[in-house]
Structure formats: structure tokens, C-alpha cells
Amino acid sequence: MAAPRRLRLPVPTTIVTGALASGKTSLIAALLRSKPPGEEWAVLVNEFGAAGLDGALLEGEHQQGGGGGVRVRQLAGGCLCCALSNMTPLAIAQLLRAVKPDRLLIEPSGLAHPAALVDMLTGGHLGSSLALQPVVCLVDASQFCGGAAVPVACEASQLLMDQISIADVLVGSKADLCNEATLAAFHRWAGRLFPAKARVVAVAAGRLDGAAAAALLRWADGEARGGSSGSSSPSRAGSASQPAPQGLQAQQAPVQRVRRTAASSPWFSSTGPAEAEATADQAACTDQPLRKQVSDASGDYSACGWIYHRDCTFSRPALLALLAQLVPCTLRVKGVFRVSPRQWVAVSAAPPPATAGAVAAGEGSGSGGSGGSAAAGAAAASEAVELREIAYRRDSRVEIILDTKATAAAAAAAAAATAAAAVAASAGGAPAAGSAAAPASDSLEVRAAAVSLAQAAGASREALKQQVVAALGSAAAGEWSALEALLLATLVEA
């Protein structure tokens, strides 16, 4: 009989931070594959949205690899550093007691300020229980295409610069999408950072061998973090002057359950996979998903997650068509979908930084200048969407995160262009393309039926794009029903 596990303190703890869609979940999956036999690891996954996709993807990846000895815990609906700051120490304490792990990995939301998380883990009661290892930050190395001196996302995001500043180890992700010149530009930029990083590496497709994984997870000889009182290592000098984190709060409105009025408890719980699955079963039939919205205190970002009953089956071609239009217009789309009785697929996609910047600046239309490059970037983002088979066998779920202001501006510009086209067409006696959208006052069922009929009739890609942009504009204003209708239309009828 095996001896009971004992909790050995302090537990080595690694934070893996980075922007949305930078590859954090893929890197953690690679780290889990390097776990020594016989060790137990715990993973705390945090998401700004409410549907808990990263935890589900990690579980599926690890199951597919035939691995054991890993426990994943999800905290969704805000960021560890602010909206969930009271829950985070409790969640970590529960993980330590239940799993008695040899190592703890923490993946904060891409919208989280890691400096506040570092302070939390190195101070108070957690400081004596955890041994914080090098903080790892992922940066999409493909942003340096063309020899860019500074990544596009860094120029537009103080948050990303904060994540880079707090990191001890910098990982250039998506190196498989980069040529030698692009990787050289990434390393030149990383080499100029101050304070200097302990290590700078590039990772292709989230692949790591055992030695590379071990190097990310612990300090090298001669490196150390000063004590457990929250004092900084030399590589973290100056980080104490980081601005206070912006609070992220879940909306106070109750969970919206489609065509149901009773909602006595939230549809998603962070207490573990079993409870999350049981709660998702409340979505009793294929056209009744559970929905929850999250927004930050400033209103700059918003997210919505849906959970569908396990018996829901989605049309793979319809999903691809919809996602190809969604991805270029969002900060991130992540989901797991059942597409056949024995197959689930995963998608995690975000537009390239150049596309996101153009959308934020309202440059999505026109045939020349920056509008042309934005359109090219959007086309590249559409082509990059793929559905990857995953060893996951629970509910289907999807999460969409928006830049609220940029999305609203893009929707307004698209509406103005459609109106102008309608006026020009009516003057010529011809109907305007895409002008037969369902009225905003239609019920959810009517909208879904209209979309289904349009798809069955072979609606053009441009017509679907107009529907998506209009639905996202409504979502930016807090009304996600039209977007939900588009998702419902991709379900296969029972």
C-alpha cells in the first residue's frame, strides 16, 4: 500500500503570464508533459471570462497524452489580482491541502496585472507556503515580422509592458511562424530590455524538451529571489513602481439562461470539473445554453461565455464559417465543441496585432492605405482559424472577449457603410446586399431561424460578415443575444 502523500512546504510555484492568445495554455501543456514520473502537480487557471476554457483545454491535452498526476483548478469571471483577489488565496490553500503538489503552476488571465499577483504570492500567509520561481512571460514573436524594433501590441498596451517588466524569463512564442530575421529581431528587442531577463528563449508550437522545461521552472545556480517577504530579485528592480491594477468585476446582474427565468445559482463554479459539469447539465436541451457576461470596471473590455449540454452537436463547416468572421473582430475566441458523437474539437484564436490595431483605429474599410492592410490581416486571421481534435468529453463551451470601444466603432462604421450602399442601390432600383437582416425587435428564435435559413440558402461570406459585425456591435453595448443566435445556428438538429 502506497504511503499517503505529505505536503512539503514551500511548494515551488511558477507564474506563466502574457497577453491574450500569446500561447500560455500551450506552454503549460508542454510543461505538464515534462513532469517527472511520480510527481503530483497542481495548476491554477484564471480567465477573465466566465466559461473556463483554459482549464478544459489543459485537461483535454493532458488526457490525450495519457498523463496522470495533474490536478487543474479553474477560477473564472475576473482576474486573480483584483476581482478574484479574495478567492485566490483560498483556492491556492485548498489546492495545497487536497493535492499536496510537488509543483504549482499559475496561469493568470491575459488581462491580469502580474505585479499584484506576485505581491499576493510572496506576502502574507502564502509567502511561507510557496517558493516563487522565475516569472515567465510569453510574447508573440511573430509580431517582429519585417524586423520590427518593438512589437505592435507593446506600443498599444501598457498592461503588456507591465507583464514583460515583471518577468524573469521571456518566451518568444509561435516561433514556428517566424523566419530567422523575425526571430533575430525578437532577440534584439529582448536583449535591450532593462532590467535584463534571466533567460530569453523561443518556442515553436509550444514544444519543449525536458531540459528546456526544467530551465523555465527553476532558478539557475547563482540566481535567487530575495526571501519570502515579497522582496525582489535583481531582475525585478523597479517593478514596485507599477501602477495599481484596474479592478475587474463580474456584472452584478444574475446569470441569463436562455428562455428560462429560474436561475437560483451561477451556471459556472470554480470548485472543480465535477461541479462544473453537473451545473452545465442544467442546460437541458440543445437550444438552451447557459450564458454569463463579464466586464471590467472601466468598460474597455467585455466577455461572454456559453455552456451547452453535452448532447449538443455542432456542424463543423458552419462553425468554421462563423469563426472565420468572428476572429478578426475580437480580442480572442476560445472554445471546445462536440462535432460528432465521438469527437470534440478545440479552437483558440485571436487576430494578428496589426489587424487588432487597425480595427481599434477604425480602419477596417476601404480598398487603399491602412484599410487595405487591415483587410489583408483580417483575411489572414480568417484563414488561420482551425479546429483541432481534443481528448475532452464534457459539455461544449465558448468564450468571446471584446475590446468594447473598438468593436462598437467598427459596428457603427459598418452600419454606416451598409446604409450608404442601401441608398445607392435604391437610387439604382436594386436591393442592397445584406440589407435583409432580421429586425432588432425579433425574438431570439426568429433570429436563429433567419440565420439558419440564410445559411441553408447559401448566404454569401459578406452577408455573414455583416451579421457578425452587427451582432458584435450589440454585444459591445451589453446585448449578446444576436451573437448567441449565430452560435445556435451552427448546431446540428437532433
C-alpha positions in Angstrom: 0.0 0.0 0.0 1.4 3.4 -1.0 2.3 5.8 1.8 0.0 8.8 2.0 1.4 12.0 0.4 2.7 14.6 2.6 2.7 18.3 1.9 6.2 19.6 1.7 6.5 23.4 2.1 7.3 25.7 0.4 5.9 24.5 -2.9 7.8 25.6 -6.0 5.4 28.0 -7.9 5.6 29.3 -11.4 3.5 32.1 -12.9 3.1 32.0 -16.7 1.8 35.3 -17.9 1.3 37.1 -21.2 -1.3 38.7 -23.4 -4.4 37.0 -24.7 -3.7 34.3 -27.2 0.1 34.5 -26.6 0.3 30.8 -26.0 0.2 30.5 -22.2 -2.1 27.4 -22.2 0.0 25.6 -24.8 3.2 26.3 -22.9 1.7 25.0 -19.6 0.6 21.9 -21.5 4.2 21.4 -22.7 5.4 21.9 -19.1 3.0 19.3 -17.9 4.3 16.8 -20.4 7.7 17.2 -18.9 6.5 16.3 -15.4 8.8 13.7 -13.8 7.0 10.4 -13.1 5.7 10.1 -9.6 5.3 13.8 -9.0 2.0 15.5 -8.5 1.5 18.9 -10.0 -1.3 21.4 -9.5 -2.4 24.1 -12.0 -4.5 27.1 -11.1 -6.0 28.6 -14.3 -7.6 32.1 -14.3 -9.8 33.5 -17.0 -11.3 37.0 -17.4 -14.3 35.4 -19.0 -16.7 33.0 -17.2 -16.7 29.8 -19.2 -13.3 28.3 -18.0 -12.0 27.2 -21.4 -8.3 27.1 -20.5 -8.8 24.6 -17.7 -10.9 22.4 -20.0 -8.2 22.6 -22.8 -5.4 21.7 -20.3 -7.3 18.7 -19.0 -8.1 17.5 -22.6 -4.4 17.9 -23.7 -3.1 16.1 -20.6 -5.7 13.2 -21.0 -4.8 12.9 -24.7 -1.1 12.5 -23.7 -2.1 9.7 -21.3 -0.6 11.6 -18.4 -1.7 11.5 -14.8 -0.6 13.2 -11.6 -2.0 16.6 -12.5 -4.9 18.5 -10.9 -6.4 21.5 -12.6 -8.4 24.1 -10.8 -10.2 27.0 -12.6 -11.1 30.5 -11.3 -13.2 32.3 -13.9 -15.1 35.5 -14.1 -12.4 38.1 -13.4 -8.7 38.4 -12.7 -6.8 36.8 -9.9 -5.2 40.2 -8.9 -8.4 42.1 -8.4 -12.0 40.8 -8.9 -11.0 37.4 -7.6 -8.3 38.6 -5.2 -10.2 37.3 -2.1 -10.8 33.9 -3.7 -7.3 33.3 -4.9 -5.5 32.6 -1.6 -8.4 30.3 -0.6 -8.2 28.4 -3.9 -4.4 28.0 -3.6 -4.7 26.8 0.0 -7.4 24.3 -1.0 -5.2 23.0 -3.8 -2.2 22.6 -1.5 -4.3 20.7 1.1 -6.1 18.5 -1.5 -3.3 17.7 -3.9 -0.2 18.2 -1.8 1.6 19.1 -5.0 5.3 18.9 -5.8 4.8 22.0 -8.0 2.2 24.6 -8.6 1.7 26.4 -12.0 -0.5 29.5 -12.2 -1.9 30.9 -15.4 -3.4 34.4 -14.8 -5.8 35.9 -17.3 -4.1 37.8 -20.2 -5.8 40.9 -18.8 -4.3 40.5 -15.3 -1.6 42.7 -13.7 1.0 40.1 -12.6 2.8 42.5 -10.2 -0.2 42.4 -7.9 -0.2 38.6 -8.1 3.5 38.4 -7.3 2.8 40.6 -4.2 0.0 38.3 -3.2 2.0 35.1 -3.5 5.1 36.4 -1.7 3.4 38.1 1.1 1.0 37.2 4.0 0.3 33.5 4.6 1.1 32.4 1.1 4.7 33.7 1.3 5.7 31.0 3.7 3.9 28.2 1.8 5.1 29.0 -1.7 8.6 29.3 -3.2 8.1 31.6 -6.2 10.2 30.6 -9.2 11.1 32.7 -12.2 8.0 34.5 -13.6 7.6 33.5 -17.2 6.1 35.9 -19.8 5.1 34.9 -23.3 5.4 37.4 -26.2 4.2 36.5 -29.7 7.5 36.6 -31.6 5.6 36.7 -35.0 5.0 40.4 -34.2 8.6 41.1 -35.2 7.9 40.1 -38.8 9.8 42.5 -41.1 12.3 43.4 -38.4 10.0 45.5 -36.2 12.0 47.1 -33.4 9.1 47.0 -30.9 6.1 44.6 -31.1 2.9 46.2 -32.2 1.0 45.1 -29.1 3.5 46.7 -26.8 3.1 50.1 -28.4 -0.6 49.9 -27.7 -0.7 48.2 -24.3 0.8 49.3 -21.0 -0.6 46.1 -19.5 1.6 44.0 -21.8 4.6 46.1 -20.9 3.9 45.6 -17.2 3.8 41.8 -17.8 7.1 42.0 -19.6 8.7 44.1 -16.9 7.7 41.8 -14.1 9.0 38.7 -15.9 12.3 37.0 -15.1 12.1 34.7 -18.2 10.9 35.9 -21.6 9.5 33.3 -24.0 9.0 34.1 -27.7 6.0 32.0 -28.7 4.9 30.9 -32.1 8.5 30.7 -33.4 7.2 28.1 -35.9 5.6 31.1 -37.7 8.8 33.1 -37.8 11.8 33.1 -40.1 15.3 33.7 -39.0 15.1 37.5 -39.4 11.9 37.7 -37.4 13.5 35.7 -34.5 16.6 37.8 -34.7 14.5 40.9 -34.3 12.8 39.4 -31.3 16.1 38.6 -29.6 17.5 42.1 -30.3 14.4 43.7 -28.7 14.6 41.3 -25.7 18.3 41.9 -25.3 17.7 45.7 -24.9 15.1 45.3 -22.1 16.0 46.7 -18.7 16.4 45.1 -16.2 17.9 42.3 -18.2 16.0 39.0 -18.2 17.5 35.9 -16.6 16.7 33.9 -19.8 15.2 34.6 -23.2 14.0 31.7 -25.3 11.9 31.0 -28.4 9.4 28.2 -28.5 7.8 26.6 -31.6 4.2 25.3 -31.4 4.5 25.1 -27.6 7.1 22.3 -27.8 9.7 21.9 -25.1 12.1 19.1 -24.3 12.7 18.2 -20.7 15.8 20.3 -20.2 14.2 23.4 -21.6 11.1 22.9 -19.4 13.3 22.4 -16.3 15.1 25.7 -17.1 11.9 27.6 -17.2 10.6 26.2 -13.9 13.5 26.9 -11.5 16.3 29.4 -10.8 19.7 28.6 -12.2 22.7 28.4 -10.0 23.5 31.8 -8.6 20.0 33.2 -9.1 17.6 33.6 -6.3 14.6 35.6 -5.2 15.0 37.6 -2.1 13.3 35.8 0.8 9.6 35.1 1.2 8.6 38.6 2.3 8.0 39.8 -1.2 11.4 41.4 -1.7 12.5 41.5 -5.3 15.3 39.7 -7.1 17.8 41.9 -9.0 15.9 41.2 -12.3 12.8 42.7 -10.8 14.3 46.0 -9.7 12.0 49.0 -10.2 8.8 46.9 -10.5 7.5 48.3 -7.3 6.5 51.4 -9.1 4.0 49.7 -11.3 0.6 51.4 -11.3 -2.2 50.0 -9.2 -4.2 47.3 -11.1 -7.5 48.3 -12.6 -10.3 46.4 -10.8 -12.1 43.7 -12.9 -15.6 42.9 -11.7 -18.2 40.4 -12.9 -21.5 42.1 -13.7 -23.9 42.1 -10.8 -26.8 41.0 -13.0 -27.9 37.4 -12.5 -26.9 34.7 -14.9 -29.0 34.8 -18.1 -30.4 31.5 -19.0 -31.9 31.4 -22.5 -35.7 31.1 -22.4 -35.7 30.3 -18.7 -36.4 32.5 -15.8 -35.2 30.4 -12.8 -31.5 30.7 -12.1 -31.0 30.0 -8.4 -27.2 29.6 -8.7 -24.5 30.6 -11.1 -24.0 28.3 -14.1 -20.3 28.0 -13.6 -18.4 27.1 -10.5 -14.7 27.3 -9.9 -14.8 24.4 -7.4 -13.7 21.8 -10.0 -14.6 19.8 -13.1 -17.3 17.6 -11.5 -19.4 20.5 -10.2 -18.9 22.5 -13.4 -20.2 19.5 -15.4 -23.2 19.0 -13.2 -24.1 22.6 -13.4 -23.8 22.6 -17.2 -26.3 19.7 -17.3 -28.9 22.3 -16.3 -28.8 23.3 -20.0 -31.4 20.7 -20.7 -31.6 20.7 -24.4 -29.7 21.8 -27.5 -31.2 25.2 -27.8 -30.9 26.3 -24.2 -27.3 27.2 -23.4 -26.3 28.9 -20.2 -24.7 32.3 -20.6 -22.7 34.7 -18.4 -21.2 38.1 -19.1 -18.2 39.8 -17.6 -16.9 43.3 -18.0 -14.0 45.3 -16.5 -14.6 48.3 -14.3 -13.6 50.8 -17.0 -15.9 49.2 -19.6 -12.9 48.8 -22.0 -13.3 45.0 -22.2 -16.2 42.7 -22.1 -16.6 38.9 -22.4 -19.4 36.4 -22.7 -19.3 32.7 -22.2 -21.8 30.0 -23.1 -22.0 26.4 -21.9 -24.0 23.9 -24.0 -25.3 20.5 -22.9 -23.0 17.6 -23.6 -25.5 16.2 -26.1 -25.3 19.3 -28.3 -23.5 18.6 -31.6 -22.2 21.4 -33.8 -21.7 21.5 -37.6 -18.0 21.7 -38.2 -18.3 23.6 -41.6 -20.8 26.0 -40.0 -18.5 26.6 -37.1 -15.6 27.3 -39.3 -17.6 29.7 -41.4 -18.7 31.6 -38.3 -15.4 31.6 -36.5 -13.6 32.9 -39.7 -15.7 36.0 -39.5 -15.6 36.3 -35.7 -11.9 36.0 -35.0 -10.7 39.2 -36.9 -13.2 41.3 -35.0 -12.5 40.1 -31.4 -9.6 40.1 -28.9 -9.9 36.3 -28.6 -12.3 33.4 -29.3 -11.7 30.2 -27.4 -13.9 27.1 -27.3 -14.4 23.4 -27.2 -17.2 21.9 -29.3 -18.7 18.5 -29.9 -18.8 17.9 -33.6 -19.7 14.2 -33.8 -20.8 11.5 -31.3 -17.1 10.7 -30.6 -15.3 13.9 -31.5 -14.7 17.2 -29.7 -12.6 20.0 -31.2 -10.9 23.0 -29.7 -10.3 26.5 -31.1 -8.2 29.3 -29.7 -7.7 32.2 -32.0 -7.0 35.9 -32.0 -6.4 38.3 -34.8 -2.8 39.3 -35.6 -1.8 42.5 -33.7 -1.7 44.6 -36.8 -5.4 43.7 -37.5 -6.4 44.5 -33.9 -4.7 47.8 -34.1 -6.4 48.7 -37.4 -9.8 47.8 -36.0 -9.2 49.8 -32.9 -8.3 52.8 -35.0 -11.5 52.3 -37.2 -9.5 51.3 -40.3 -11.4 48.3 -41.3 -12.9 49.5 -44.6 -11.7 50.9 -47.8 -9.5 49.4 -50.5 -6.4 51.5 -50.1 -3.9 52.6 -47.5 -4.1 51.1 -44.0 -7.7 49.9 -44.6 -6.2 47.5 -47.2 -3.7 46.2 -44.8 -6.4 45.7 -42.1 -8.5 43.8 -44.6 -5.4 41.6 -45.5 -4.8 41.0 -41.8 -8.4 40.0 -41.3 -8.2 37.6 -44.2 -5.1 36.1 -42.7 -6.8 35.7 -39.4 -9.8 34.0 -41.0 -7.5 31.5 -42.8 -5.6 30.8 -39.6 -8.7 29.5 -37.8 -8.6 25.8 -37.4 -10.5 23.2 -35.3 -8.1 20.8 -33.5 -9.3 17.5 -32.1 -9.0 17.2 -28.4 -9.5 14.5 -25.8 -12.3 16.2 -24.0 -15.7 14.6 -23.3 -17.9 17.0 -21.4 -20.0 20.0 -22.3 -19.4 22.3 -25.3 -18.4 25.8 -24.3 -17.2 29.0 -25.9 -15.8 32.3 -24.7 -15.5 35.6 -26.7 -13.6 38.7 -25.4 -14.1 42.1 -27.0 -12.4 45.5 -27.0 -15.7 47.2 -26.3 -14.9 50.6 -27.8 -13.2 49.3 -30.9 -16.0 46.8 -31.6 -18.7 49.5 -31.2 -16.8 51.8 -33.6 -16.3 49.1 -36.2 -20.0 48.1 -36.0 -21.0 51.8 -36.4 -18.8 52.2 -39.4 -20.1 49.0 -41.0 -23.7 50.1 -40.4 -23.0 53.5 -42.0 -21.4 51.8 -45.0 -24.4 49.4 -45.3 -26.8 52.3 -45.1 -24.9 54.3 -47.8 -24.9 51.2 -50.0 -28.7 50.8 -49.5 -29.3 54.4 -50.5 -27.1 54.0 -53.6 -28.8 50.7 -54.5 -32.3 52.1 -54.1 -31.4 55.0 -56.3 -30.5 52.5 -58.9 -33.5 50.3 -58.3 -31.6 47.3 -57.0 -31.7 45.8 -53.5 -28.6 46.3 -51.3 -26.6 43.3 -50.5 -27.1 42.1 -46.9 -29.9 44.5 -46.3 -32.4 41.9 -45.3 -31.2 41.4 -41.8 -33.7 40.4 -39.1 -35.2 43.4 -37.2 -33.7 44.0 -33.8 -37.1 43.5 -32.2 -37.3 39.9 -33.4 -37.2 37.2 -30.8 -34.1 35.0 -30.3 -35.9 32.1 -32.0 -36.8 34.2 -35.0 -33.2 35.5 -35.4 -31.8 32.0 -35.2 -34.3 30.8 -37.7 -33.4 33.7 -40.1 -29.7 32.9 -39.8 -30.3 29.2 -40.4 -32.4 29.9 -43.5 -29.8 32.3 -44.8 -27.1 29.7 -44.4 -29.3 27.0 -46.0 -29.8 29.2 -49.0 -26.0 29.7 -49.3 -25.7 33.1 -47.9 -22.5 34.9 -49.1 -19.5 35.3 -46.9 -20.1 39.1 -47.0 -23.7 38.7 -45.7 -22.5 36.5 -42.8 -19.8 39.1 -42.1 -22.4 41.8 -41.9 -24.5 39.7 -39.5 -21.4 39.1 -37.3 -20.3 42.7 -37.2 -23.9 43.8 -36.3 -24.1 41.1 -33.6 -20.8 42.2 -32.1 -21.9 45.8 -32.1 -24.9 44.8 -30.0 -22.6 42.7 -27.7 -20.4 45.8 -27.2 -23.5 47.5 -25.8 -24.1 44.6 -23.5 -26.7 42.7 -25.6 -25.3 39.3 -26.6 -28.5 37.6 -27.9 -27.8 38.2 -31.6 -24.4 36.6 -31.3 -25.9 33.8 -29.4 -28.3 33.3 -32.2 -25.4 32.9 -34.7 -23.9 30.3 -32.5 -27.2 28.4 -32.1 -27.5 28.3 -35.9 -24.3 26.2 -36.1 -25.9 23.4 -34.0 -26.9 20.2 -35.8 -30.6 19.5 -35.5 -31.3 16.4 -33.3 
